[in-house]
Amino acid sequence: MEFISQHPVLVASLVKILVLLFIVMTALAYLTWIERKVIARIQSRWGPYYVGAHGLLQPLADGLKFLFKEDVTPPASDKFLYVLAPFLALSLSLTTIALIPFGPPKWVFPNGQTIFIVSDLDIGLLFLFAITSIGVYGVALAGWSSNSKYSLMGGLRSSAQMISYEVSLTISVVGVLLLAGTLNFNEIIARQSGNFLHWNVIHTGPGFFPQIVGFLCYLTAAIAETNRIPFDLPEAETELVAGFHTEYSAFKFAMFFMAEYANMINVGCVATLLFFGGWTSPFGNLIEPPQNIFVHALMPIFWFVFKVFCFLFLYVWVRGTLPRFRYDQLMGFAWKFLFPVAMLNLLVTGFLVALRS
């Protein structure tokens, strides 16, 4: 109790981090179950079915399998970097979630700390992109440290792909920043308050330019950034076995797996915050807010989770629908189409913002 009274900010932050980690790790496990179920429906299969009711315990069984599976380390690998790569990939993907506001900042602990965000920074978006840009090192180190030609080629492919699409991804959201005039997530959400007509993706008020093109560029680049179909060339099994993580097994492989799904959640969260009003209701004040304070506090979380889930479902839908690109098509699409379109959206938005001012 004495420690709590002397360090209230630290204790509040630790509580939020532990709760968030539990929720996110559980979500990662069951996101795999949802993906397998949805793709099975698309392909007229059952998917996970026998381990628990409708296969609900399958993620637990998979986790135990990875935990107790034999961990084989290539004898010629760089041991330190070989272990560091999956840890770096997972830790960076989880760190960015600490910057996401899951609810309004007005809900606080008795010591004044916000409940629904771990770290509320004035440069939150810039800091988030700074962290995610380092994620390429986890992939590159994994490919190089394994001392395998397949892993090295997969690492080089993935690094080139992530760096190429990160340029378009960053440019695609600058239009939102010009309209909002801030890098703080809560302030960006506040400027989209009201009903869905005020969301940046379709807002057409005076001095505003709808960011539908920016959103489509962001979503496309984000799918490529997370190495998902149809942009999963680093894992083209017909050419590279499993790409940069070919030589990984047991829980180290699972860490790369979890990092991929954590990045999917990050993409959905950022898209929700920047383009779709964050935790605000799409109906605004058109529906009478609930009088129960508990329900009133949970409604923003519900809308935020619902919007993020829609993006995750879109991820899975795309995976079960589209074929993989060739590598020359992948890189050509990034630099010859996506980058010019994102740049044009930025120039038009900047011109209209300059006219407004």
MIROTI-393382 format. One record per residue (C-alpha): residue number from 0; x, y, z. Coordinates in steps of 0.02 Angstrom, whole numbers, padded with zeros to 5 digits. Layout:
  nr     c1     c2     c3
 NUM      X      Y      Z
...
This chain:
  nr     c1     c2     c3
   0  00000  00000  00000
   1  00144  00117  00038
   2  00218  00085 -00135
   3  00050  00123 -00216
   4  00032  00287 -00121
   5  00210  00340 -00165
   6  00203  00293 -00350
   7  00021  00314 -00407
   8  00066  00352 -00589
   9  00179  00200 -00604
  10  00050  00085 -00524
  11 -00090  00149 -00638
  12  00021  00124 -00791
  13  00069 -00052 -00738
  14 -00114 -00099 -00710
  15 -00161 -00034 -00882
  16 -00014 -00123 -00965
  17 -00054 -00291 -00884
  18 -00240 -00281 -00926
  19 -00202 -00226 -01104
  20 -00075 -00366 -01128
  21 -00199 -00496 -01067
  22 -00335 -00432 -01183
  23 -00220 -00415 -01334
  24 -00138 -00586 -01312
  25 -00309 -00666 -01296
  26 -00368 -00572 -01451
  27 -00215 -00632 -01547
  28 -00253 -00812 -01503
  29 -00435 -00804 -01555
  30 -00400 -00699 -01708
  31 -00316 -00855 -01779
  32 -00474 -00954 -01738
  33 -00584 -00824 -01823
  34 -00473 -00822 -01976
  35 -00474 -01011 -01993
  36 -00662 -01017 -01971
  37 -00699 -00878 -02097
  38 -00580 -00948 -02229
  39 -00656 -01120 -02201
  40 -00829 -01049 -02237
  41 -00764 -00963 -02394
  42 -00690 -01128 -02452
  43 -00839 -01234 -02395
  44 -00745 -01320 -02253
  45 -00775 -01336 -02065
  46 -00613 -01265 -01997
  47 -00568 -01296 -01812
  48 -00708 -01401 -01742
  49 -00657 -01541 -01622
  50 -00551 -01456 -01486
  51 -00684 -01380 -01377
  52 -00856 -01321 -01434
  53 -00838 -01269 -01616
  54 -00649 -01276 -01594
  55 -00643 -01134 -01467
  56 -00501 -01218 -01372
  57 -00396 -01239 -01530
  58 -00294 -01079 -01496
  59 -00249 -01148 -01323
  60 -00197 -01314 -01400
  61 -00091 -01223 -01530
  62 -00008 -01117 -01396
  63  00037 -01270 -01293
  64  00103 -01356 -01449
  65  00219 -01210 -01488
  66  00273 -01199 -01306
  67  00324 -01382 -01289
  68  00383 -01414 -01466
  69  00569 -01449 -01491
  70  00663 -01286 -01518
  71  00795 -01315 -01652
  72  00929 -01182 -01676
  73  01034 -01193 -01835
  74  01214 -01228 -01781
  75  01288 -01101 -01902
  76  01170 -00960 -01854
  77  01212 -00802 -01757
  78  01136 -00858 -01592
  79  01109 -00685 -01516
  80  01027 -00606 -01669
  81  00932 -00767 -01705
  82  00846 -00753 -01535
  83  00832 -00564 -01540
  84  00737 -00555 -01706
  85  00570 -00634 -01653
  86  00577 -00544 -01484
  87  00605 -00379 -01574
  88  00462 -00409 -01697
  89  00336 -00454 -01561
  90  00388 -00322 -01434
  91  00379 -00180 -01560
  92  00207 -00234 -01623
  93  00141 -00241 -01444
  94  00222 -00075 -01394
  95  00124  00023 -01523
  96 -00041 -00034 -01447
  97  00004  00065 -01290
  98 -00021  00225 -01392
  99 -00199  00183 -01447
 100 -00344  00270 -01356
 101 -00483  00141 -01335
 102 -00604  00262 -01255
 103 -00631  00446 -01211
 104 -00498  00532 -01105
 105 -00629  00595 -00980
 106 -00631  00426 -00891
 107 -00487  00432 -00767
 108 -00419  00345 -00612
 109 -00430  00436 -00443
 110 -00251  00495 -00470
 111 -00298  00579 -00635
 112 -00225  00447 -00753
 113 -00331  00406 -00905
 114 -00409  00233 -00903
 115 -00424  00190 -01087
 116 -00249  00237 -01148
 117 -00080  00188 -01078
 118  00017  00336 -01147
 119 -00067  00493 -01215
 120  00068  00585 -01315
 121  00050  00747 -01412
 122  00152  00665 -01551
 123  00064  00497 -01535
 124  00048  00460 -01722
 125  00228  00510 -01758
 126  00291  00401 -01615
 127  00184  00255 -01675
 128  00256  00264 -01851
 129  00431  00280 -01778
 130  00407  00116 -01684
 131  00328  00022 -01827
 132  00465  00075 -01947
 133  00592 -00015 -01837
 134  00494 -00177 -01860
 135  00585 -00209 -02024
 136  00742 -00246 -01922
 137  00660 -00399 -01843
 138  00625 -00472 -02015
 139  00795 -00426 -02087
 140  00889 -00494 -01937
 141  00789 -00656 -01942
 142  00834 -00685 -02124
 143  01018 -00644 -02102
 144  01052 -00728 -01934
 145  00980 -00896 -01987
 146  01125 -00923 -02109
 147  01007 -00994 -02240
 148  00989 -00939 -02420
 149  00800 -00961 -02414
 150  00787 -00857 -02255
 151  00906 -00724 -02323
 152  00807 -00705 -02485
 153  00645 -00697 -02386
 154  00718 -00566 -02270
 155  00779 -00460 -02416
 156  00612 -00473 -02504
 157  00516 -00428 -02348
 158  00630 -00282 -02304
 159  00615 -00208 -02479
 160  00427 -00231 -02476
 161  00402 -00155 -02303
 162  00512 -00004 -02339
 163  00429  00027 -02508
 164  00251  00021 -02444
 165  00292  00116 -02285
 166  00323  00271 -02390
 167  00148  00265 -02465
 168  00072  00219 -02297
 169  00147  00371 -02212
 170  00101  00491 -02352
 171 -00078  00426 -02356
 172 -00115  00486 -02178
 173 -00033  00658 -02193
 174 -00194  00726 -02268
 175 -00284  00684 -02106
 176 -00149  00773 -02007
 177 -00166  00928 -02115
 178 -00353  00932 -02085
 179 -00337  00901 -01898
 180 -00183  01008 -01867
 181 -00119  00890 -01733
 182 -00029  00724 -01704
 183 -00126  00683 -01546
 184 -00249  00539 -01569
 185 -00379  00608 -01448
 186 -00381  00777 -01535
 187 -00397  00693 -01705
 188 -00548  00596 -01639
 189 -00622  00753 -01561
 190 -00620  00838 -01732
 191 -00726  00694 -01799
 192 -00856  00704 -01660
 193 -01036  00695 -01712
 194 -01112  00566 -01829
 195 -01024  00469 -01966
 196 -01038  00616 -02086
 197 -00898  00700 -01987
 198 -00776  00556 -02009
 199 -00621  00604 -02107
 200 -00652  00470 -02237
 201 -00809  00558 -02303
 202 -00815  00730 -02219
 203 -00856  00860 -02350
 204 -00882  01016 -02244
 205 -00810  01189 -02282
 206 -00622  01178 -02299
 207 -00623  00988 -02289
 208 -00575  00861 -02420
 209 -00639  00682 -02395
 210 -00495  00563 -02366
 211 -00572  00412 -02452
 212 -00423  00402 -02572
 213 -00302  00420 -02426
 214 -00393  00282 -02333
 215 -00386  00162 -02481
 216 -00200  00198 -02503
 217 -00172  00172 -02317
 218 -00268  00008 -02313
 219 -00178 -00061 -02466
 220 -00007 -00011 -02401
 221 -00047 -00078 -02228
 222 -00093 -00250 -02297
 223  00073 -00252 -02390
 224  00165 -00187 -02236
 225  00102 -00334 -02133
 226  00151 -00460 -02270
 227 -00025 -00524 -02294
 228 -00105 -00597 -02451
 229 -00102 -00538 -02589
 230  00063 -00457 -02537
 231  00142 -00604 -02443
 232  00287 -00627 -02564
 233  00415 -00648 -02423
 234  00325 -00811 -02380
 235  00304 -00877 -02558
 236  00320 -01060 -02512
 237  00344 -01116 -02693
 238  00505 -01015 -02700
 239  00566 -00980 -02524
 240  00489 -01117 -02413
 241  00428 -00998 -02277
 242  00534 -00845 -02311
 243  00628 -00757 -02172
 244  00568 -00875 -02034
 245  00607 -01039 -02125
 246  00735 -01091 -01994
 247  00625 -01046 -01844
 248  00525 -01171 -01742
 249  00429 -01189 -01580
 250  00392 -01029 -01484
 251  00511 -00919 -01586
 252  00406 -00955 -01739
 253  00249 -00921 -01638
 254  00319 -00749 -01592
 255  00330 -00701 -01776
 256  00154 -00769 -01797
 257  00089 -00664 -01653
 258  00183 -00510 -01715
 259  00093 -00523 -01883
 260 -00078 -00528 -01800
 261 -00032 -00389 -01679
 262  00016 -00281 -01827
 263 -00153 -00319 -01905
 264 -00236 -00254 -01746
 265 -00126 -00099 -01751
 266 -00177 -00065 -01931
 267 -00361 -00080 -01887
 268 -00341  00033 -01735
 269 -00250  00170 -01831
 270 -00374  00164 -01975
 271 -00517  00179 -01850
 272 -00436  00327 -01762
 273 -00385  00425 -01916
 274 -00527  00393 -02037
 275 -00679  00324 -01945
 276 -00700  00429 -01788
 277 -00611  00315 -01663
 278 -00721  00270 -01515
 279 -00861  00391 -01563
 280 -01033  00325 -01609
 281 -01077  00330 -01795
 282 -01248  00398 -01746
 283 -01185  00543 -01641
 284 -01325  00626 -01544
 285 -01461  00551 -01654
 286 -01484  00413 -01524
 287 -01515  00455 -01342
 288 -01360  00406 -01240
 289 -01388  00276 -01102
 290 -01417  00341 -00927
 291 -01326  00197 -00842
 292 -01148  00259 -00808
 293 -01074  00085 -00831
 294 -01154  00063 -01002
 295 -01110  00242 -01046
 296 -00926  00203 -01013
 297 -00927  00041 -01112
 298 -01014  00107 -01269
 299 -00858  00196 -01337
 300 -00758  00036 -01314
 301 -00893 -00062 -01403
 302 -00891  00053 -01555
 303 -00701  00054 -01561
 304 -00687 -00136 -01551
 305 -00827 -00157 -01679
 306 -00739 -00044 -01806
 307 -00572 -00131 -01779
 308 -00656 -00301 -01797
 309 -00727 -00246 -01966
 310 -00550 -00211 -02027
 311 -00488 -00378 -01961
 312 -00631 -00467 -02050
 313 -00582 -00375 -02210
 314 -00404 -00439 -02187
 315 -00467 -00618 -02176
 316 -00589 -00595 -02320
 317 -00450 -00531 -02434
 318 -00339 -00678 -02385
 319 -00474 -00803 -02433
 320 -00515 -00715 -02597
 321 -00366 -00642 -02689
 322 -00216 -00730 -02768
 323 -00036 -00683 -02734
 324  00053 -00552 -02841
 325  00216 -00581 -02931
 326  00361 -00490 -02852
 327  00386 -00370 -02997
 328  00199 -00330 -02990
 329  00213 -00301 -02802
 330  00354 -00174 -02814
 331  00286 -00093 -02972
 332  00117 -00067 -02890
 333  00202  00017 -02741
 334  00306  00143 -02837
 335  00211  00167 -03001
 336  00033  00176 -02936
 337  00011  00184 -02747
 338  00145  00314 -02712
 339  00086  00437 -02849
 340 -00096  00420 -02794
 341 -00053  00449 -02610
 342  00055  00598 -02660
 343 -00085  00672 -02766
 344 -00207  00654 -02621
 345 -00083  00745 -02509
 346 -00058  00887 -02633
 347 -00245  00914 -02660
 348 -00279  00910 -02472
 349 -00135  01030 -02437
 350 -00198  01150 -02572
 351 -00374  01153 -02498
 352 -00308  01176 -02320
 353 -00200  01321 -02381
 354 -00354  01401 -02462
 355 -00452  01379 -02300
 356 -00319  01467 -02198
